[in-house]
Amino acid sequence: MILLYIIQISEVFISICSFGSMNNSMLLEAVKNFESPLYIYDSNKIKKQYERLISSFSAVKQLQINYAVKALSNISILKYIINLGSGIDAVSIQEVQLALKCGIKPTKIIYTPNGVSMNEMKKVSELGVKINIDNLSVLEDFGNKNPKIPICIRINPHIMAGGNSKISVGHIDSKFGISIHQIPHLLRIVENTKITVNGIHMHTGSDILDIDVFLRAAEILFEAAKNFNQLEFIDFGSGFKVPYFPNDSETNIEELGEKLSERFNEFCKNYGKDLILMFEPGKFLVSEAGKFLCKVNSIKQTTSTVFAQVDSGFNHFLRPMMYGASHHIENISNPNDIERYYSIVGYICETDTFASNRKISTINNGDILCFNNAGAYCHTMSSNYNSRYRPAEALHINDEIRLIRKREVFKDLIKNQIDIFNQ
Ligand SMILES: *Cc1c(COP(=O)(O)O)cnc(C)c1O
């Protein structure tokens, strides 16, 4: 009897803990409640990815993941990720402020600006966050003014990596990082300004598939790190590729974890101190968690193409136009019909093609299309172009879909505009 009771209790416990992922009927229900277009993020997927990263590097004594806010910056998402134990990677003072508003300790934030004003850097340093500098003249200037503030150095390892020239940031012509060939100059500045270098960092780009490229860049970083004897952490940045389609390739995090952990531990042994291994993933944590839902306004058959036109455009979902990104699109309101070829386009008065010649289950007016991988660099890149409202956002958590950002309304469009003819 008691045993039965225990079994029942544990079943209840399991059903509380293991919430299912989002299915089509939940997504359709959410569109009914919150209207389209709508972004929905699955908290379970974010958690799974976070835990996957942690367990891949379990051989390392001290690991810190710093979520890159710029991928998806909604405060409910930030709080959720911070609660998992994550730190924060911020690229602007506003991202630092957002993270602080979400209750994180300043020491768990690393600020990695590029080309910002000295004034902003000073203000951020006063907030007590880690500062990452990627420019020798900025380092010299900042170091002279604030010799007591420890600094992390962003190294450019000159590795060509990344899925697209806009997101490949570690190559020779990149504006990011301090070249490994400038290390002697860097050391002179450190000596003259008497600053403490507490970390070494790299971030070579997004969508890196080949882990050998990653490991080669890591070796360069280890070489650079040997020049500094007060390090607390080594930050390997991010750039992991995630799958965009069923059976698409992705960075083998588990293999990378195994190989890099071993190499990192060996480095720490030689260095004589257990350093913190850091990563700052954006896309890896949130890309696959996101779905973008929009409604089909019309089907337009031309001489060569069938267009499905949705109630959105590159104002809401820029990646296909900006990076040539390909996102998997499903017709979730009519998923099992005959498949036909469609070009999915928006309502912006400019070319806004989301996908060309895609085989999708027959689309009718009013159908709801679901774009996958809509978590990273989607809502954060949305705009009011064509004077449209930015979409609402929702979070799937504890088996519920909750609104985390209201859809804009007309007032939002004009709130900062000044009508000089009506004063
Ligand atoms: C954008 C960015 C990241 C996150 O890159 P993902 O490809 O989204 O993982 C990490 N670090 C820095 C410095 C960045 O600018």
The ligand as a Gaussian input file, in Angstrom:
#p B3LYP/6-31G(d) Opt

LIG

0 1
 C       26.977000      37.575000     -31.244000
 C       28.009000      37.170000     -30.317000
 C       27.936000      35.917000     -29.687000
 C       26.862000      34.909000     -29.964000
 O       27.031000      34.245000     -31.186000
 P       26.061000      33.039000     -31.609000
 O       26.479000      32.677000     -32.967000
 O       24.669000      33.541000     -31.543000
 O       26.257000      31.961000     -30.631000
 C       28.918000      35.629000     -28.770000
 N       29.911000      36.508000     -28.483000
 C       30.010000      37.709000     -29.073000
 C       31.114000      38.636000     -28.709000
 C       29.068000      38.070000     -30.017000
 O       29.180000      39.267000     -30.606000

